Amino acid sequence: LAAGREINGLRRGKQASAPPHPRDFLGTEMSARGLTLRILAARMDGDALRNGVLLRHLLDPSIDVGLGPMIAERIGQALGLSGELFTDMERAWERRA
């Protein structure tokens, strides 16, 4: 790459930043949208109480829990996003060097 030239979001001399952890992305999205855990849990398909417990675990950095495709889809649907966004983000996080 020529100095200062950008291709596919990369500039010469700069490395791509690490992908966000789905937990961090979810927390940021909830804050930006003014959503509480309870509101998001209620918007998800399924039992709101179970969803709330699941979300608490997902948002707690001391608990290492993965997102399955079904949960990713529920969270994505509740936020108006693709569930694939969350599963892809998790895969990218797990592959980071």
C-alpha positions as CSV (number, residue, x, y, z in Angstrom):
1,L,0.0,0.0,0.0
2,A,1.2,3.5,-0.8
3,A,1.7,5.8,2.2
4,G,-1.7,7.3,3.1
5,R,-3.6,5.1,0.7
6,E,-6.4,3.1,2.2
7,I,-7.6,-0.3,0.9
8,N,-10.3,-2.3,2.5
9,G,-10.2,-0.1,5.6
10,L,-6.5,-0.6,6.1
11,R,-3.8,2.1,5.9
12,R,-0.2,1.4,5.4
13,G,1.6,1.2,8.7
14,K,-1.6,0.6,10.7
15,Q,-2.9,-2.7,11.9
16,A,-6.6,-3.4,12.0
17,S,-7.9,-3.0,15.5
18,A,-8.9,-6.0,17.5
19,P,-12.6,-7.0,17.0
20,P,-14.8,-6.0,19.9
21,H,-16.0,-8.7,22.2
22,P,-19.7,-9.3,21.7
23,R,-20.2,-8.3,25.4
24,D,-18.7,-4.9,24.9
25,F,-20.6,-4.3,21.7
26,L,-23.9,-5.4,23.4
27,G,-23.2,-3.1,26.4
28,T,-22.4,-0.2,24.1
29,E,-25.6,-0.8,22.0
30,M,-27.8,-1.0,25.1
31,S,-26.4,2.2,26.5
32,A,-26.7,4.0,23.2
33,R,-30.3,2.9,22.9
34,G,-31.2,3.6,26.5
35,L,-32.0,-0.1,27.0
36,T,-31.9,-1.7,30.4
37,L,-31.2,-5.4,30.7
38,R,-34.9,-6.0,31.6
39,I,-36.2,-4.1,28.6
40,L,-33.8,-6.0,26.2
41,A,-34.7,-9.4,27.8
42,A,-38.4,-8.6,27.3
43,R,-37.8,-7.8,23.6
44,M,-36.1,-11.1,23.0
45,D,-38.1,-14.2,21.9
46,G,-38.7,-16.6,24.7
47,D,-39.0,-16.2,28.5
48,A,-38.0,-12.8,29.7
49,L,-36.7,-14.0,33.0
50,R,-34.4,-16.6,31.4
51,N,-33.3,-14.0,28.9
52,G,-32.4,-11.7,31.7
53,V,-30.3,-14.3,33.4
54,L,-28.6,-15.1,30.1
55,L,-27.9,-11.4,29.4
56,R,-26.5,-10.9,32.9
57,H,-24.1,-13.7,32.3
58,L,-23.2,-12.5,28.8
59,L,-22.5,-9.0,30.1
60,D,-20.4,-10.1,33.1
61,P,-16.7,-10.1,32.2
62,S,-15.9,-12.6,35.0
63,I,-18.1,-15.2,33.4
64,D,-16.8,-16.8,30.2
65,V,-19.9,-17.8,28.3
66,G,-20.3,-18.1,24.6
67,L,-23.1,-17.0,22.3
68,G,-24.8,-19.8,20.5
69,P,-26.5,-19.0,17.2
70,M,-30.0,-19.2,18.7
71,I,-29.2,-16.6,21.4
72,A,-27.3,-14.4,18.9
73,E,-30.4,-14.5,16.7
74,R,-32.6,-13.5,19.7
75,I,-30.4,-10.6,20.7
76,G,-30.0,-9.5,17.1
77,Q,-33.7,-9.6,16.5
78,A,-34.4,-7.6,19.7
79,L,-32.0,-4.9,18.6
80,G,-33.0,-4.9,14.9
81,L,-29.7,-6.4,13.9
82,S,-28.6,-9.6,12.4
83,G,-27.8,-12.5,14.7
84,E,-24.9,-13.3,12.3
85,L,-23.4,-10.0,13.4
86,F,-23.0,-11.4,16.9
87,T,-21.8,-14.9,15.9
88,D,-19.3,-13.4,13.4
89,M,-18.1,-11.0,16.1
90,E,-17.6,-13.8,18.6
91,R,-15.7,-15.9,16.0
92,A,-13.5,-13.0,15.2
93,W,-12.8,-12.4,18.9
94,E,-11.9,-16.0,19.4
95,R,-9.5,-16.0,16.4
96,R,-7.7,-12.8,17.5
97,A,-4.0,-13.2,17.9
